[in-house]
């Protein structure tokens, strides 16, 4: 829907800043949750409940020397972290944070852009972000970094495929790749006997949801799929030679990707802003969206605290021997039932 360009710019500016602040506090959230899993307290010294810890981390990283190895490809080495960080932010441009809202008498679209291929845009941005990891590992002139980059390339090829195939069932059911349209379709109700429930796609596509979450964890290089930066094998993998601000760009890019993937999963499977009272009050819709995203982020941290890291052959075997056949089976079953619903089988 058309609106003045300055409103779109203003909405995008707010979303960008909320995303950056949220990314900083996801690091605090992860430390606190991990501490509870390990019977510790986590950050307590930096402000109330350690809430100023992200600020302390930022000051520390900005104050560190930015080293470039003598044998490194300097310009590629300096530019690579920016690729990972920027592509993670760009992916948020097509996430719908609601439909429309009336603010001070002005109709405002609560989405920066409504692309008719929004889902593919996010998958493409996630794939492009891996170029920053590959270039950084190659340009570092370090064997451990290069091995981490090669692992990342193999991992993204495998799990990007799983992510894409896991979503085909939703595309078949909705007939669109627009995230806004997919979200609005889930605001409808579904009759299950005497019950009326929200038409969230996690109910009709449970296998796709499980496949998507496994692929998303691997795509964002999070434990137990953090093979490109396995400390026990590769020191720190692709970012071994990075320090200071450029290391923080890799670090922040990972956390922004976690938030974007959580928003993506919420929009695709949990109805986005769908929830009690969300139709009447757009603010409640944003609150429901936030709660669902926090639940996904907790799931990320829970996995890290619980599961050991996979071996690399286990990682690749899981993708090609288990997840890919399941994803193809889900597509076949969904397409079959869609044909039945259209009256084209019986």
C-alpha positions, -999 to +999 in steps of 0.1 A: +000+000+000+013+034-010+023+059+017+046+090+017+083+081+014+092+099+046+069+076+066+085+045+051+119+060+060+108+068+095+094+033+101+126+017+087+147+039+109+128+028+140+130-008+130+167-006+124+174+010+157+152-014+176+170-043+159+205-030+168+195-024+205+178-058+205+209-074+192+230-059+220+206-072+246+203-107+231+240-110+242+229-101+277+200-125+275+222-153+263+247-148+291+219-147+318+201-178+304+234-198+300+243-188+336+210-202+349+216-235+330+251-237+346+240-227+381+256-192+379+244-157+380+258-142+348+266-104+345+259-086+378+285-059+381+275-036+352+244-019+363+212-034+377+211-071+369+241-065+345+219-045+320+249-023+311+270-053+301+264-047+263+277-012+267+308-024+285+314-049+258+312-022+231+336+001+249+361-029+253+359-039+217+362-003+203+393+002+225+411-029+212+438-026+185+426-035+150+453-059+137+458-070+101+481-100+095+511-091+073+503-119+048+466-111+046+448-096+016+442-063+034+412-049+016+393-081+015+402-088+051+388-053+061+357-055+040+345-091+048+330-085+082+309-056+068+293-080+043+281-104+070+268-075+092+250-056+065+233-086+049+219-096+083+204-061+087+191-060+051+171-092+056+149-074+081+135-051+054+108-075+043+096-087+078+060-075+085+056-061+120+019-059+115-004-047+087-014-011+089-020+012+119-035+046+124-010+069+142-019+105+148-046+102+121-021+089+095-023+054+080+011+038+085+024+005+070+041-015+097+064-031+072+093-014+054+087-033+021+062-059+009+080-078-018+061-105-036+092-127-032+099-117+004+107-152+017+132-157-011+147-123-003+155-134+032+169-167+021+191-149-005+203-124+021+212-152+045+232-170+017+250-137+008+260-132+044+281-164+042+303-146+016+316-124+044+327-155+064+343-172+034+361-140+023+373-133+058+386-168+063+404-168+029+419-133+033+433-140+068+462-161+054+456-185+082+450-223+077+425-225+106+406-196+092+405-211+057+393-244+071+365-226+089+356-207+057+354-240+037+332-256+064+309-226+063+306-228+025+297-265+026+273-259+055+254-231+038+250-251+006+235-280+025+213-262+050+201-234+027+186-262+006+168-276+037+155-241+046+141-235+011+125-269+007+109-267+042+090-236+031+077-249-001+047-265+017+036-231+030+040-216-005+018-244-019-009-237+007-009-199+004+000-195-033+023-166-024+059-158-013+049-124+003+056-125+040+027-101+047+002-122+028+015-154+046+011-136+080-024-123+072-035-158+060-027-171+095-049-145+111-079-165+098-094-191+121-093-229+115-121-253+126-110-285+143-142-302+154-159-279+179-128-258+184-119-226+166-081-220+165-058-196+147-047-209+113-010-210+123+010-230+098+028-248+126-004-268+130-007-278+093+031-280+086+047-294+118+074-313+099+083-282+079+086-263+112+110-288+127+131-289+095+131-251+093+143-247+129+172-272+124+182-255+092+180-221+108+203-230+136+228-244+111+224-214+088+233-190+116+263-211+127+249-216+162+257-245+185+255-275+180+261-265+143+289-240+150+315-260+130+330-230+111+343-215+144+348-247+164+372-236+192+383-271+200+394-278+164+400-245+146+410-221+175+382-198+164+378-207+128+371-180+102+376-151+127+408-163+143+428-133+130+401-107+137+402-083+167+386-052+179+358-035+159+360-059+130+356-089+152+325-073+167+309-069+133+311-107+129+298-111+164+269-087+160+261-101+125+255-135+141+231-121+167+212-099+142+208-131+121+194-149+151+168-121+156+159-120+119+155-158+117+133-157+148+112-130+132+111-151+099+100-183+117+074-164+138+059-148+106+059-181+087+047-206+114+033-187+144+011-161+127+035-131+132+015-106+152-015-129+156-028-133+191-057-123+214-066-086+210-041-081+181-069-074+156-082-045+176-049-031+189-018-031+167+004-025+198-008-059+212+002-075+179+037-061+183+038-075+219+027-110+207+054-108+180+081-099+206+070-128+229+073-153+201+107-140+191+120-142+226+107-178+228+128-187+197+158-169+211+155-189+243+154-221+221+187-210+205+203-206+239+188-238+253+203-258+224+237-242+231+235-250+268+223-286+262+238-302+231+275-310+223+289-299+189+284-323+160+313-337+140+315-323+105+306-356+088+276-359+112+265-324+102+266-331+065+251-366+068+222-352+088+214-327+060+217-349+030+206-383+044+178-373+068+166-337+064+165-335+026+144-366+021+120-355+048+117-320+032+109-336-002+084-359+015+067-330+031+064-312-003+048-343-019+023-348+009+013-311+010+009-310-028-012-342-027-036-328+000-038-294-019-049-313-050-075-331-030-088-298-016-090-284-052-110-315-063-083-325-088-077-360-074-110-376-066 
